[in-house]
Amino acid sequence: MNRFLTLTLLSTLFVFGPIGASAKSECRMNTGYGLITGNGTNPEKAYEDAAEKCFDKMTAMAKRRPQGLSELQGVLFIDQCVNIDCQE
């Protein structure tokens, strides 16, 4: 009986992973400004993280220029980062 419970527990851990462990997903985007990698607990969260990192990187680069970042540029950056697909 004890051996049966041990084998059942081990097979459950093998199939479903350790208790409390969360699945991790990754999204890589090539933005033209470099490769951005987003991480999350599922593909949607990884995509969201990558899109936010893309926007942050683009706005940081634009703010370094003498003319700064305009509202229109910000909107264009959002549009560009949201419409990039994750690479396989």
Number of C-alpha atoms within 10 A of each C-alpha: 6 7 8 9 10 11 12 12 12 14 12 13 12 10 9 10 13 11 8 6 8 11 10 12 15 20 23 19 21 15 17 8 11 10 11 19 19 21 18 18 12 14 17 14 17 21 24 17 18 27 29 17 16 27 21 15 16 21 18 13 13 16 12 10 9 7 8 12 16 12 8 9 14 15 11 13 19 18 13 15 21 16 10 16 15 18 10 7
